[in-house]
Amino acid sequence: LPGTIQEAYAGPDADHWKSAVEEELLNLNSNHVYKTVPILEGVTLITSKPIFHIKHDHIRNVEHYKVHIVAQGFTHSSSSSALLLDNPGPQLILGAHNVLV
């Protein structure tokens, strides 16, 4: 499995991964998981990364290419708070000093 978007897009399954990334971004947008905000001075950026997965059926045939975009919480500043809510889908609520990238 690829470890980065660049690896996924350069590999033999690039078309499948591009579709999976597009599907994940559409889901994040339609579920209002994030909103675009200006980056303010002194703000700690919380980076994100893709997690790639291939779903198989019971006889190991490929059913679906799946990508999850996840926040890298270890980049979170301990001086402020980030909270993950489930309402109805996950929404990342960022403290005054954190922004998800």
C-alpha positions in Angstrom: 0.0 0.0 0.0 1.2 3.5 -0.7 2.3 5.7 2.2 1.8 9.1 0.5 -0.5 10.7 -2.1 2.6 11.0 -4.4 3.3 7.2 -4.1 -0.4 6.4 -4.8 -0.6 8.7 -7.9 2.7 7.3 -9.3 1.9 3.6 -8.9 0.1 1.1 -11.1 -3.3 1.7 -9.3 -3.1 5.5 -9.6 -6.6 5.8 -11.2 -8.2 3.8 -8.3 -6.4 5.9 -5.7 -7.3 9.2 -7.3 -11.0 8.1 -7.3 -10.7 7.0 -3.6 -9.1 10.3 -2.6 -11.8 12.3 -4.4 -14.5 10.2 -2.7 -12.9 10.8 0.7 -12.7 14.6 0.1 -16.3 14.7 -1.1 -17.4 12.8 2.0 -15.4 15.2 4.3 -17.0 18.2 2.6 -20.6 16.9 2.5 -20.4 15.9 6.2 -19.1 19.3 7.2 -16.1 17.8 8.9 -14.0 20.9 8.3 -14.2 24.5 7.3 -11.6 26.7 5.6 -10.3 29.5 7.8 -7.4 32.0 7.4 -4.2 31.0 9.2 -3.4 33.5 11.9 0.0 34.4 13.2 1.1 32.2 16.1 -1.3 29.3 15.2 0.1 25.8 15.4 -0.8 23.8 12.3 -2.0 20.2 12.8 -1.0 18.2 9.7 -3.0 15.5 8.1 -2.1 12.4 6.2 -3.8 9.8 4.0 -4.3 6.2 5.2 -4.7 3.8 2.3 -6.7 0.5 2.4 -7.9 -2.0 -0.1 -11.1 -3.8 0.8 -11.4 -7.4 -0.4 -14.2 -9.9 -0.6 -14.3 -13.3 1.0 -12.0 -14.8 -1.7 -9.6 -11.9 -1.7 -10.8 -10.1 -4.8 -10.4 -6.4 -4.7 -13.8 -4.7 -3.9 -12.8 -1.1 -3.2 -9.9 1.2 -2.8 -10.4 3.4 0.3 -8.5 6.4 1.7 -9.0 8.1 5.0 -7.6 11.5 5.6 -6.6 11.7 9.3 -5.2 14.5 11.6 -1.8 13.9 13.0 -2.7 14.7 16.6 0.9 14.5 17.8 1.4 17.9 16.2 -1.2 19.4 18.5 0.1 22.0 21.0 -0.5 21.1 24.6 -1.1 24.7 25.5 -4.4 24.7 23.7 -7.2 22.2 23.0 -8.5 20.2 20.1 -11.7 18.2 20.5 -13.1 15.5 18.3 -16.9 15.4 18.4 -19.4 12.9 16.8 -22.3 15.0 15.8 -23.6 13.2 13.6 -20.2 12.7 11.8 -16.9 13.5 13.2 -16.1 17.2 13.3 -12.7 18.6 14.4 -13.1 21.5 16.7 -9.9 23.4 17.0 -8.7 25.6 19.9 -7.5 29.1 19.3 -3.9 28.0 18.6 -4.5 25.0 16.3 -5.4 24.6 12.7 -5.7 21.4 10.7 -3.8 21.3 7.4 
